[in-house]
Amino acid sequence: MRRVAILGGGIAGLTATYELSQIYRQNESLHVALYESSTRLGGIVETVREGEFIIEGGPDAWVSEKPWARELAIELGLEDELIYSNDDQRKTYILIDSILKAMPDGMRMMIPSDLDALDASDLFGDESRQAFYREIGRAQELKTSSPSHDESVSDFVRRHFGNEVLHKVGAPLLSGVFGGDVTQLSVRAVMAPFVALEREHGSLIVGLQARNASTQKLPIFTTLRSGLGTLIDRMVAAIPQEWIHLGISAVSLERNREGWTVHTSAGSDRFDSVLIATPLHIARNLLAPLNPGAVEKMQMEASSAVVVGLGFEDAERLPLPSGFGFLVPAGSNQLLLACTFMDQKFPHRVPAGGRLLRAFFGGNSAERVQCCGNDEVAAIARMELARILGPLPEPRVIVVRRWPLSLPQYTVGHLESMTELDRRIRGLKGLALLGNGYRGVGLPDLIRDARAAARGCV
Ligand SMILES: Cc1cc2nc3c(=O)[nH]c(=O)nc-3n(C[C@H](O)[C@H](O)[C@H](O)COP(=O)(O)OP(=O)(O)OC[C@H]3O[C@@H](n4cnc5c(N)ncnc54)[C@H](O)[C@@H]3O)c2cc1C
């Protein structure tokens, strides 16, 4: 009988447990214990359903290009539930001098693919517009000078397009996803496809145009009609219920000749393999007595996020520009980092005629806001939104979620650190690290790695 412990029941730990449950169906000589310190599974993935409002407390979708979340959803019988972003209405706004200015159509993060749309847009000044055109002409120079080492996102974006593009688009976009500081974030860890475009084409604009011409156009984001919580519910339903231990925290680990002893808040048990899928700072504490050398490579900081969902019954009383939402660059005198117009980004999020806004606070703002009570957090979100969108009607539904230390910062040199971390924990036979501290924060990557790790321990 092979015994496996999984510590942490977020998407990573739960997916690993689900994968083992599928193996168990063919081979019953497997015992698994999933320890989750809270009273629910899913971690940051949480859907709140109020009437016909479907409000995501954490992630709202996955990037369609990466197949692993979609594959899992289909395997769980959720093919009919897959829905896609309304890309024909896709537009993102940037708050500049208190006005929402649209990003040009066809932008992929900070790279324009449609130069006519760029010319028609007033988001960038003449200097940046010229910098975009110059980037195309500099393709050869950028290709030959492509650095052989990692660099920060800000250095990378500045080399291609200059400061204004970094400040108006690059920094707020990356902060929205990673809650981080672009002067510290590793371009190789968080923008790997763009580094590959630079190596191949030099110019990111030329590379993006070539890629667009050669690849099948998928909707940008995929999610589930009834919310991402359904992915969690389906996995939970497929796992033997006696494997699941809610409200039990992993406290420490011991390693001996026979394998592993996991000490939890409810007692101790012995296992052959342990998958640590807790947040990074908890994984660090668990590993510190066993392998201080590995823990040295896990010193990344993590930033917090606060999400406020506001559902309104009467969309006509809250007119919005068409599009998916807006980003707020640093220095705009707002605590808010971004807002998504959920009812415009996806179908099936609100009752007929309804509206759903999702306000997002990250980095330092999240640190400040998360200390407030729910009413106060909601009041801050409403005030900040009203300054930008005009007076808001009374919301019918308010959902506040705090995610402290939820987004580890992949700083320059992150990939090398992860290779070294792998080397250092290789000596700890039967142990694997899962979750968003290591090789990606997005759901598809976490799902892919969790399934592979689960298969690797039986
Ligand atoms: C606000 C927000 C929006 C996001 N949006 C998107 C998006 O749209 N698309 C996307 O792909 N990604 C998105 N992400 C990223 C993605 O949601 C996360 O990276 C992912 O959910 C993390 O999953 P995880 O399993 O690694 O960690 P978690 O979800 O944090 O799970 C870890 C679990 O471990 C448990 N735990 C902690 N300590 C212990 C202990 N001692 N013993 C046992 N259990 C313990 C916790 O309670 C938790 O349930 C978003 C993240 C945030 C914060």
The ligand as a Tripos MOL2 file, in Angstrom:
@<TRIPOS>MOLECULE
LIG
   53    58     1     0     0
SMALL
NO_CHARGES

@<TRIPOS>ATOM
      1 C1         -7.2310   37.7960   -6.8130 C.3       1 LIG1
      2 C2         -6.5960   36.7800   -7.7100 C.ar      1 LIG1
      3 C3         -7.0310   36.6430   -9.0190 C.ar      1 LIG1
      4 C4         -6.4580   35.6740   -9.8500 C.ar      1 LIG1
      5 N1         -6.9300   35.5380  -11.1270 N.ar      1 LIG1
      6 C5         -6.4750   34.5290  -11.8950 C.ar      1 LIG1
      7 C6         -7.0790   34.2540  -13.1410 C.ar      1 LIG1
      8 O1         -8.0350   34.9280  -13.5570 O.2       1 LIG1
      9 N2         -6.6100   33.1970  -13.8670 N.ar      1 LIG1
     10 C7         -5.5960   32.3950  -13.4020 C.ar      1 LIG1
     11 O2         -5.2070   31.4520  -14.0970 O.2       1 LIG1
     12 N3         -5.0040   32.6260  -12.2060 N.ar      1 LIG1
     13 C8         -5.4280   33.6630  -11.4370 C.ar      1 LIG1
     14 N4         -4.8720   33.8790  -10.2100 N.ar      1 LIG1
     15 C9         -3.8080   32.9840   -9.7340 C.3       1 LIG1
     16 C10        -4.3690   31.6670   -9.1960 C.3       1 LIG1
     17 O3         -5.6850   31.8370   -8.7480 O.3       1 LIG1
     18 C11        -3.5330   31.1570   -8.0400 C.3       1 LIG1
     19 O4         -2.1540   31.1590   -8.4120 O.3       1 LIG1
     20 C12        -3.9430   29.7410   -7.6300 C.3       1 LIG1
     21 O5         -5.3180   29.6660   -7.3510 O.3       1 LIG1
     22 C13        -3.1130   29.2790   -6.4380 C.3       1 LIG1
     23 O6         -3.4330   27.9520   -6.1500 O.3       1 LIG1
     24 P1         -2.5810   27.1180   -5.1060 P.3       1 LIG1
     25 O7         -3.2030   25.7880   -4.9870 O.co2     1 LIG1
     26 O8         -1.1350   27.2140   -5.4410 O.co2     1 LIG1
     27 O9         -2.7070   27.9330   -3.7250 O.3       1 LIG1
     28 P2         -3.9400   28.2940   -2.7950 P.3       1 LIG1
     29 O10        -5.1650   28.4770   -3.5600 O.co2     1 LIG1
     30 O11        -3.4550   29.4080   -1.9310 O.co2     1 LIG1
     31 O12        -4.1240   26.9780   -1.9080 O.3       1 LIG1
     32 C14        -3.2930   26.6510   -0.8290 C.3       1 LIG1
     33 C15        -4.1450   25.9590    0.2210 C.3       1 LIG1
     34 O13        -3.3070   25.5400    1.3040 O.3       1 LIG1
     35 C16        -4.0430   25.6960    2.4960 C.3       1 LIG1
     36 N5         -3.0970   25.7190    3.6260 N.ar      1 LIG1
     37 C17        -2.3840   26.7530    4.0860 C.ar      1 LIG1
     38 N6         -1.6300   26.3490    5.1210 N.ar      1 LIG1
     39 C18        -1.8510   25.0340    5.2930 C.ar      1 LIG1
     40 C19        -1.3390   24.0610    6.2060 C.ar      1 LIG1
     41 N7         -0.4220   24.3490    7.1200 N.pl3     1 LIG1
     42 N8         -1.8300   22.7880    6.1110 N.ar      1 LIG1
     43 C20        -2.7720   22.4530    5.1950 C.ar      1 LIG1
     44 N9         -3.2800   23.3570    4.3250 N.ar      1 LIG1
     45 C21        -2.8100   24.6190    4.3550 C.ar      1 LIG1
     46 C22        -4.8110   26.9920    2.2710 C.3       1 LIG1
     47 O14        -5.9170   27.1100    3.1490 O.3       1 LIG1
     48 C23        -5.2070   26.8620    0.8100 C.3       1 LIG1
     49 O15        -6.4780   26.2670    0.6760 O.3       1 LIG1
     50 C24        -5.4120   34.8460   -9.3500 C.ar      1 LIG1
     51 C25        -4.9470   35.0220   -8.0470 C.ar      1 LIG1
     52 C26        -5.5230   35.9680   -7.2240 C.ar      1 LIG1
     53 C27        -5.0370   36.1280   -5.8040 C.3       1 LIG1
@<TRIPOS>BOND
     1     1     2 1
     2     2     3 ar
     3     2    52 ar
     4     3     4 ar
     5     4     5 ar
     6     4    50 ar
     7     5     6 ar
     8     6     7 ar
     9     6    13 1
    10     7     8 2
    11     7     9 ar
    12     9    10 ar
    13    10    11 2
    14    10    12 ar
    15    12    13 ar
    16    13    14 ar
    17    14    15 1
    18    14    50 ar
    19    15    16 1
    20    16    17 1
    21    16    18 1
    22    18    19 1
    23    18    20 1
    24    20    21 1
    25    20    22 1
    26    22    23 1
    27    23    24 1
    28    24    25 2
    29    24    26 1
    30    24    27 1
    31    27    28 1
    32    28    29 2
    33    28    30 1
    34    28    31 1
    35    31    32 1
    36    32    33 1
    37    33    34 1
    38    33    48 1
    39    34    35 1
    40    35    36 1
    41    35    46 1
    42    36    37 ar
    43    36    45 ar
    44    37    38 ar
    45    38    39 ar
    46    39    40 ar
    47    39    45 ar
    48    40    41 1
    49    40    42 ar
    50    42    43 ar
    51    43    44 ar
    52    44    45 ar
    53    46    47 1
    54    46    48 1
    55    48    49 1
    56    50    51 ar
    57    51    52 ar
    58    52    53 1
@<TRIPOS>SUBSTRUCTURE
     1 LIG1         1 GROUP 0 **** ****
